[in-house]
Structures are given as C-alpha cells and as structure tokens.
C-alpha cells in the first residue's frame, strides 16, 4: 500500500497500487459473482424446504437472478459510456453486498426474489468494468495476470460458498441459508469499504463520442467482433448444459451416489481457481486466438469423456471442466481488454455479454427439455460438445493480430 496526494487537495489519501489493486478487485469480483450469483445454486434446496416452496417457484428464483444480470448488462453499457469504470464498479458491488444482507433477513419468497434481482443487476455492473480496472494497475504486458486473477477470485469465492453452506446447514439445518447470506454480506461490506477507500483508476470521464451508437456500435469497432461474439454466445449456451446437469447426469444415468457426484463437482470448483492463470499462460505462448481454440477443443474432448461415467476418467474430466470453465471467459475478457480503448471497453463488453446472457438464460431450459424427451442426459452433453465445436470454429476466425 502506498500514499498519494489527491490532486488539488491538501489532504493525503491512502490507495493501493499494482498487484494489491488486482487482489482487491478479485475480491470485488468474488463478492459480485461467486456470492451474488452462484451461491443460490448451493443453498437452493435449503431455501426451498425452509420457505415451503415448490420446485417451480424455487427455480424461478434462479431465473430472476439471471434475468436481472441480463438487464444489468444493458445498464452497464449505458453507464460505462457516461461514467468512469471505477465508479460503475463501486456502485455495482455496493448494491450486491446490500442485497445479500436483505436476503439474509428474507422470510418469504418475494423478499428473497427482490434481493436476488438486485444481486444479479449489481453483479453485471460490477463484473463488466472490473477486469479493466484491475488490468490498468499493471504494466500492459502483465494485463493477462490481472484478468486471470479475476477468474481465480471467483473460483475461491465458489469454493468458500460451498464450504460455508455445508457448515451452516450441518449446524442449523435448512435455516442455515440465512447465515450464509449474512456472512457473505458482512464480508461484502468489508470489500465495498476497500473499493471506495483504497482503489483508484486512471481514467478521464468518458468522451461524448464513446456514447455514439451505443454498445453495439462500440462492439462493432472492435477487431474480430463477429467471430468473437459467436464464440462468446456459444460458450453461454454450452457451459450450463454441463455445469447445471453434471451431478444429475452422474446420479441418474450412471448410478453414482450423491457423495461421489458431489466429489466430482467439488473437483470442478477447485479447478476453477487455476483455470484463468493456466490459460493466460497458454495465451502468452501461442496467443489468445489459439489459446481460445485449444480451450473450446478441450471442452469437446472432455464432454465426450464425461459420457463414459467411469469413475477415474470422469473425476479427471470434471476437474478439466473447471479449468476450461474459468479459462474460456478469462481469454474472452482478455481479448476485449486488449482490443478496445478504456472508453469503448465497457459498452463493448456489455453488448457482447448481453448476447452471452441471453444464451445463458436459454441453456438450462433447453437442456432440461431435451433430457426429459430423451430420458437421458447423453444428448444434452452431445449438444454441449457441438456448441463447443462452433466456438472452436469462431475462435479460429479471429484476426491473427489478436495473438500479438
């Protein structure tokens, strides 16, 4: 931590620099994404039973959260064209932390749904500017490290959420989900304080020209925007077909016990921590375009291995899925950071993320319907592999200079 004099003021303020900025922004990403978006999947059975909800109502809570994230991407595109990226990120993570405290106090589905809506909306406002705020704290040649640490922060958050939920439920039963959100909300408040007091970002107020044509226009100014958007959308469709149904497939189709299926998902979660740094290192050797193609190709192979249901190959494949799940969005984010200006970054990433968000909303319903019709998750996993093939083809069509 270093000190710096605030321009035009006699007061001196403390702020972080370099790698310390990246670490704090990684915690910001964990609060917004891992806590605000992914915790629900861990506590949903407890929420359902504690509040006496049907599966349909419980499932709709997840839809509220994802739908709000989709709306948040539109708001982020508008906001980042008008306000500094750091300001947008601060507002986003503040709303997520406040919403988690509201969720902790919720005693009915309507209140929890409102909290989850704010979490999803604030999560988009936080995540879209976060990578470039972190990357700007390091030298240009190290920006991949910053983006990778965002993914690692989310991975740590996912693992922490799972362990916290398990502990709370073992002590308090189904009511333990309140404690999960309370602890996360309090930790979020600490991170929020750090974001407001300790972070700076060298960015002028966005120029009016950055607003011209909106996010789609900004996206189209980025080199390789069309194959990039196709690859990002393919990822949005394919990843939930595996993550949402992996344990169900292992139990229903392959006869695994719940504890063995949980082990597979735990390995996946731990691997997420390392996926971002691994693929940034790959990109450093072969370039982002080829690294992204390798990741999509790896998804195809890994998905086919998962179909076997054999214990050892499936556990290895589950961990590989975690690496790829973290690696692909890290490379996608790195591509945007590398190929846009600070003014265009927010609207560009927001526009592309909107397409990803629509795909993400469609994917679970599509997968569930296919599984019901087929009586098996095999065609669901095959569809994920086919979508990865589309992502692979799109990645190879990215301009060669993106490898630079």
C-alpha positions in Angstrom: 0.0 0.0 0.0 1.3 3.5 -0.9 0.2 7.0 -0.2 -0.7 9.6 -2.8 -1.7 13.1 -2.7 -5.1 13.8 -4.0 -4.9 16.3 -6.9 -5.9 19.8 -5.9 -6.2 18.9 -2.2 -4.0 19.4 0.8 -5.2 16.0 2.2 -3.3 12.8 1.6 -5.3 9.6 0.9 -4.2 6.0 1.1 -4.7 3.9 -2.0 -3.5 0.6 -3.4 -1.2 0.3 -6.4 0.0 -2.6 -8.6 -0.8 -6.1 -7.7 -2.6 -5.1 -4.5 -5.2 -3.4 -6.7 -5.6 -6.6 -8.7 -6.1 -8.7 -5.5 -8.8 -6.3 -4.1 -10.6 -6.2 -7.4 -10.5 -10.0 -7.5 -12.3 -10.0 -4.1 -14.8 -7.5 -5.6 -15.4 -10.0 -8.4 -15.9 -12.8 -5.9 -18.5 -10.8 -4.0 -20.4 -9.8 -7.1 -20.2 -13.2 -9.0 -19.5 -16.0 -6.6 -21.6 -14.7 -3.7 -24.2 -12.7 -5.6 -24.9 -15.1 -8.4 -23.5 -18.6 -7.7 -24.4 -19.1 -4.0 -28.0 -19.5 -4.9 -27.3 -22.9 -6.6 -25.7 -24.2 -3.4 -28.4 -23.1 -1.0 -31.5 -23.5 -3.2 -32.6 -26.9 -1.7 -32.4 -25.4 1.8 -34.3 -22.2 0.6 -37.0 -24.4 -1.0 -37.6 -26.5 2.1 -37.2 -23.7 4.7 -39.7 -21.4 2.9 -42.0 -24.2 1.8 -41.7 -23.5 -1.9 -42.4 -25.8 -4.9 -39.6 -26.7 -7.2 -41.2 -24.4 -9.8 -41.1 -21.4 -7.5 -37.6 -22.2 -6.3 -36.4 -22.5 -9.9 -37.9 -19.1 -10.7 -35.7 -17.5 -8.1 -32.7 -18.5 -10.2 -34.4 -17.1 -13.3 -34.9 -13.8 -11.5 -31.2 -13.6 -10.7 -30.1 -14.5 -14.2 -32.7 -12.2 -15.8 -31.5 -9.3 -13.6 -28.0 -9.9 -14.7 -29.1 -9.7 -18.3 -30.8 -6.3 -17.6 -27.7 -5.2 -15.8 -25.5 -5.7 -18.8 -27.7 -3.2 -20.7 -27.4 -0.8 -17.8 -23.6 -1.3 -17.6 -23.3 -0.5 -21.3 -25.2 2.8 -20.7 -23.3 3.7 -17.5 -19.8 2.9 -18.7 -20.3 5.2 -21.7 -21.1 8.1 -19.3 -19.3 7.4 -16.0 -15.8 6.2 -15.0 -15.4 2.4 -14.9 -14.3 2.5 -11.2 -17.5 4.4 -10.3 -19.7 1.9 -12.0 -17.9 -1.0 -10.4 -18.2 0.6 -6.9 -21.9 1.1 -7.3 -22.4 -2.4 -8.5 -20.6 -4.2 -5.7 -22.3 -1.9 -3.1 -25.7 -2.9 -4.3 -24.7 -6.6 -4.3 -23.5 -6.5 -0.7 -26.6 -4.7 0.5 -28.8 -7.2 -1.3 -27.1 -10.1 0.4 -27.9 -8.6 3.8 -31.5 -8.2 2.6 -31.5 -11.9 1.5 -30.3 -12.9 5.0 -33.3 -11.3 6.5 -35.8 -12.6 4.0 -38.6 -14.7 5.4 -40.7 -15.1 2.2 -40.0 -15.8 -1.4 -41.0 -12.3 -2.6 -38.4 -10.6 -0.4 -35.7 -13.1 -1.5 -36.6 -12.6 -5.1 -36.1 -8.9 -4.8 -32.7 -9.4 -3.2 -31.7 -11.8 -5.9 -32.8 -9.4 -8.6 -30.6 -6.7 -7.1 -27.7 -9.1 -6.8 -27.9 -10.1 -10.4 -28.3 -6.5 -11.6 -25.4 -5.3 -9.4 -23.3 -8.2 -10.5 -23.3 -7.1 -14.1 -22.5 -3.5 -13.1 -19.5 -4.9 -11.1 -18.1 -7.5 -13.4 -18.1 -5.6 -16.7 -15.7 -2.8 -15.6 -13.8 -4.9 -13.0 -11.2 -6.6 -15.4 -10.0 -3.3 -17.0 -9.8 -1.6 -13.6 -7.5 -4.4 -12.4 -5.6 -4.6 -15.7 -4.9 -0.9 -15.6 -3.0 -1.3 -12.3 -0.3 -3.3 -14.0 2.1 -2.8 -16.9 0.5 -3.6 -20.4 2.5 -6.8 -20.8 1.1 -8.1 -17.4 -2.6 -7.4 -18.0 -3.2 -11.1 -18.6 -2.2 -11.7 -15.0 -4.8 -9.2 -13.8 -7.6 -10.8 -15.9 -6.6 -14.3 -14.7 -6.7 -13.2 -11.1 -10.3 -12.2 -11.6 -11.2 -15.7 -12.5 -9.2 -17.1 -9.6 -11.0 -14.8 -7.2 -14.4 -16.1 -8.4 -13.1 -19.7 -8.1 -12.1 -19.1 -4.5 -15.5 -17.5 -3.9 -17.3 -20.6 -5.2 -15.3 -22.9 -3.0 -15.8 -20.7 0.0 -19.5 -20.5 -0.7 -19.8 -24.3 -0.9 -17.9 -24.9 2.3 -19.8 -22.2 4.2 -23.2 -23.5 3.0 -22.2 -27.1 4.1 -21.1 -25.9 7.5 -24.2 -23.7 8.1 -26.6 -26.4 7.1 -24.9 -29.0 9.2 -25.3 -26.8 12.3 -28.6 -25.0 11.6 -30.4 -27.3 9.1 -32.4 -25.7 6.3 -32.5 -22.3 8.0 -28.7 -22.1 7.6 -29.0 -20.4 4.2 -29.8 -17.2 6.1 -26.4 -17.4 7.8 -24.7 -18.0 4.5 -26.0 -14.7 3.1 -25.4 -12.9 6.3 -21.7 -13.9 6.4 -21.3 -13.1 2.8 -23.0 -9.8 3.2 -20.7 -8.8 6.0 -17.6 -9.8 4.1 -19.0 -7.9 1.1 -19.3 -4.8 3.2 -15.6 -5.0 4.0 -14.8 -5.4 0.3 -17.1 -2.5 -0.5 -15.2 -0.3 2.0 -12.0 -1.2 0.3 -13.3 -0.4 -3.1 -14.4 3.1 -2.1 -11.5 4.0 0.1 -8.4 2.2 -1.4 -8.9 2.0 -5.2 -8.1 4.5 -7.9 -8.2 4.2 -11.7 -6.5 6.5 -14.1 -9.4 7.2 -16.5 -10.8 10.5 -17.7 -14.5 11.0 -17.8 -15.7 9.1 -20.9 -15.9 11.3 -24.0 -19.3 12.0 -25.6 -18.0 10.2 -28.7 -17.9 7.0 -26.7 -21.7 7.1 -26.5 -22.2 7.3 -30.2 -24.3 4.4 -31.5 -24.4 2.6 -28.1 -22.9 -0.7 -27.1 -23.5 -2.4 -30.4 -21.6 0.3 -32.3 -18.7 0.1 -29.8 -18.7 -3.7 -30.2 -18.5 -3.4 -34.0 -15.5 -1.1 -33.7 -13.5 -4.0 -32.1 -11.4 -6.0 -34.5 -12.9 -9.5 -35.0 -16.2 -8.6 -33.3 -18.4 -11.1 -35.2 -16.4 -14.3 -34.6 -15.8 -13.1 -31.0 -19.5 -12.7 -30.4 -20.3 -16.1 -31.9 -17.7 -17.7 -29.6 -18.9 -15.9 -26.5 -22.5 -16.8 -27.3 -21.6 -20.5 -27.9 -19.9 -20.5 -24.5 -23.1 -19.1 -22.9 -25.1 -21.9 -24.4 -22.7 -24.8 -23.8 -21.3 -24.4 -20.3 -24.6 -24.6 -18.3 -25.5 -27.8 -20.2 -22.6 -29.4 -18.3 -22.5 -27.4 -15.0 -26.2 -27.5 -14.4 -26.7 -31.2 -15.1 -23.4 -32.8 -14.2 -24.3 -34.3 -10.8 -27.8 -35.2 -12.0 -26.4 -37.0 -15.0 -23.9 -38.9 -12.9 -26.6 -40.0 -10.4 -29.5 -40.7 -12.9 -27.6 -42.0 -15.9 -24.5 -43.6 -14.4 -25.8 -44.7 -10.9 -23.3 -42.6 -8.9 -24.1 -42.0 -5.2 -24.7 -38.4 -4.2 -21.5 -38.2 -2.3 -19.4 -39.4 -5.3 -21.2 -37.0 -7.6 -20.6 -34.2 -5.1 -16.9 -35.1 -5.2 -16.9 -34.6 -9.0 -18.5 -31.1 -8.6 -16.0 -30.2 -5.8 -13.1 -31.0 -8.0 -14.7 -28.9 -10.7 -15.0 -25.9 -8.3 -11.4 -26.2 -7.0 -10.1 -26.3 -10.6 -11.8 -23.0 -11.4 -9.3 -21.3 -9.2 -6.4 -22.3 -11.5 -8.1 -22.2 -14.9 -7.6 -18.4 -15.5 -3.9 -18.3 -14.8 -3.3 -21.6 -16.8 -4.9 -20.3 -20.0 -3.4 -16.8 -19.7 0.0 -18.7 -19.6 -1.1 -20.6 -22.7 -2.1 -17.4 -24.4 1.3 -15.9 -23.6 2.9 -18.7 -25.6 0.5 -19.3 -28.5 -1.6 -16.1 -28.5 -5.2 -15.6 -27.3 -6.8 -16.8 -30.5 -5.1 -20.2 -30.5 -5.5 -20.5 -26.7 -9.2 -20.0 -27.1 -9.4 -22.6 -29.8 -7.5 -25.0 -27.6 -10.0 -24.4 -24.8 -13.0 -25.0 -27.0 -11.4 -28.1 -28.4 -10.7 -29.3 -24.9 -14.3 -28.9 -24.0 -15.4 -31.2 -26.8 -13.0 -33.9 -25.7 -13.8 -33.5 -22.0 -17.5 -33.7 -22.6 -17.2 -36.9 -24.5 -15.1 -38.4 -21.7 -17.9 -37.4 -19.2 -20.3 -39.5 -21.2 -18.5 -42.7 -20.1 -19.5 -42.4 -16.5 -16.4 -44.3 -15.4 -15.1 -43.1 -12.1 -11.4 -42.1 -12.7 -11.9 -40.6 -16.2 -15.0 -38.7 -15.0 -13.3 -37.2 -12.0 -10.3 -36.1 -14.2 -12.8 -34.7 -16.7 -14.7 -32.9 -14.0 -11.6 -31.1 -12.9 -10.8 -30.3 -16.5 -14.2 -28.8 -17.0 -13.4 -26.4 -14.1 -10.2 -25.4 -15.7 -12.0 -24.7 -19.1 -15.0 -23.0 -17.4 -12.6 -20.5 -15.9 -10.2 -20.3 -18.9 -12.6 -19.5 -21.7 -14.2 -16.4 -20.1 -10.8 -15.3 -19.0 -9.5 -15.4 -22.6 -12.7 -13.7 -23.8 -12.2 -10.9 -21.3 -8.5 -10.6 -22.2 -9.4 -10.2 -25.8 -11.7 -7.3 -25.1 -9.2 -5.6 -22.8 -6.5 -6.0 -25.4 -8.6 -4.8 -28.4 -10.5 -1.8 -27.0 -9.9 1.6 -25.5 -11.0 2.5 -22.0 -13.9 4.5 -23.5 -15.1 1.6 -25.7 -14.3 -1.3 -23.3 -17.4 -1.0 -21.1 -20.0 -0.6 -23.9 -18.3 -3.3 -26.0 -18.1 -5.9 -23.2 -21.7 -5.1 -22.1 -23.0 -5.6 -25.7 -21.2 -8.9 -26.1 -22.2 -10.0 -22.6 -25.9 -9.3 -23.4 -25.7 -12.0 -26.2 -24.0 -14.3 -23.7 -26.6 -13.6 -21.1 -29.5 -14.4 -23.5 -27.8 -17.7 -24.3 -27.2 -18.4 -20.6 -30.9 -18.0 -19.9 -32.0 -20.4 -22.7 -29.5 -23.1 -21.9 -30.9 -24.8 -18.7 -34.4 -24.9 -20.0 -33.2 -26.3 -23.3 -31.1 -28.9 -21.6 -33.8 -30.0 -19.3 -36.4 -30.3 -22.1 -34.0 -32.5 -24.1 -33.3 -34.7 -21.2 -37.0 -35.2 -20.4 -37.7 -36.1 -24.1 -34.7 -38.4 -24.4 -34.9 -39.9 -20.9 -31.1 -39.4 -20.7 -28.6 -36.6 -20.5 -26.4 -38.0 -23.3 -27.9 -35.8 -26.0 -27.6 -32.8 -23.7 -23.8 -33.4 -23.3 -23.5 -34.1 -27.1 -25.2 -30.7 -27.7 -22.7 -29.0 -25.5 -19.9 -30.6 -27.5 -21.4 -29.5 -30.7 -21.7 -25.9 -29.5 -18.1 -26.1 -28.4 -17.2 -27.0 -32.0 -19.0 -23.8 -33.1 -16.9 -21.9 -30.6 -13.8 -23.6 -31.9 -14.5 -22.6 -35.4 -15.3 -19.0 -34.4 -12.1 -18.7 -32.4 -10.0 -19.7 -35.4 -11.6 -16.9 -37.4 -10.5 -14.3 -35.0 -7.9 -12.0 -36.6 -4.3 -13.2 -36.4 -3.0 -10.0 -34.9 -5.0 -10.8 -31.7 -2.3 -13.2 -31.0 0.2 -10.4 -30.6 
